[in-house]
Amino acid sequence: MKKLITGVTGNFGALALDHALTRLAASDIAVSTRHPEKADAIAAKGVEVRKGDFDDQALMEQAFAGIDTALIVSAEADNETRIRQHRNAITAAKNAGVKHVIYTSVIDPRADSAFTYSAIHADTEQFIAQSGLNYTILRNSFYADLLLGGVPHAMETGQYAAPAADAGITYISRSNLAEIAAIVLANPENHVNRTYDLTGTKAITHTEIAAIIGKVTGKDISFADLPDEVYQGILRNVGLPEHAVIAISGLYVAAKNGDYDDVSADAANILGRQPQTVEAFLTDALAQK
């Protein structure tokens, strides 16, 4: 039976597939996407491409047919939509005979978190636990990749801006998290009914991040602590939907409450090495620009 990865045309799903292909034969992998017509490059790798849509439970059951283990990558939408979509996907997996689901959650998932998307993951984790399926929950900390979004402004103004105060966040690279997902997908029997907290090597502040960017670029970069309302205005001006504005700004509120500064050894234990540090990630990423 095959293993399946959802959302494979997204950033995380694509990376998970690349890492999976180093551990599994292409013929043992299927992927699902809403837009299979955009997946020619994936099909060229010898991977079966199936049409799947979390809004269509019957279609997802078809996508999950003949699959023993499924990596379900969290969707992107408002809370009500994503909760419904995730429940559809889990129900479809069970109805199709999937034995084990792997779900990309978030660190410290709580219904009452200031990071409003956290409630989605809390609901999905509970729904999976009640499904009777074998599962692995990957509680991903926040992508170090997201830090690159503030670099152009920092280079122009000398200030790396965020409403973070002195909060520490355990950033970890998307590639490290996708590799962990692929490791679990390749050998799910080693991770049955386990929940992992996947963090970076330390809780890093944005003052430290600004200093790293300055060191790498040779520019004088300092951290500017933005008021929350100013930051929300910036997010709206770049066209983010309101649910994303509230969630992203809430992330920093939660961080300032100390929600995202605990370091776990789970990522290193699964990878067999320490995850990439934020400094190494930024150094490599900025060297490619």
Salt bridges, closest charged atoms under 4 A:
ASP18 OD1 - LYS45 NZ 2.88
GLU37 OE2 - HIS35 ND1 3.32
GLU48 OE1 - LYS2 NZ 2.78
GLU48 OE2 - ARG50 NE 3.01
ASP53 OD1 - ARG34 NE 3.23
ASP55 OD2 - ARG34 NH2 3.17
ASP55 OD1 - ARG84 NH2 3.09
ASP108 OD2 - ARG110 NE 3.22
ASP112 OD1 - ARG110 NH1 2.58
ASP123 OD2 - ARG87 NH2 2.78
GLU125 OE1 - ARG139 NH2 2.70
ASP145 OD2 - ARG174 NH1 3.40
GLU179 OE2 - ARG23 NH2 3.15
GLU179 OE1 - ARG273 NH2 2.74
ASP197 OD1 - ARG139 NH1 3.96
GLU208 OE2 - LYS202 NZ 2.86
GLU242 OE2 - ARG236 NH2 2.67
ASP259 OD2 - ARG110 NH2 2.73
GLU279 OE2 - LYS215 NZ 3.21
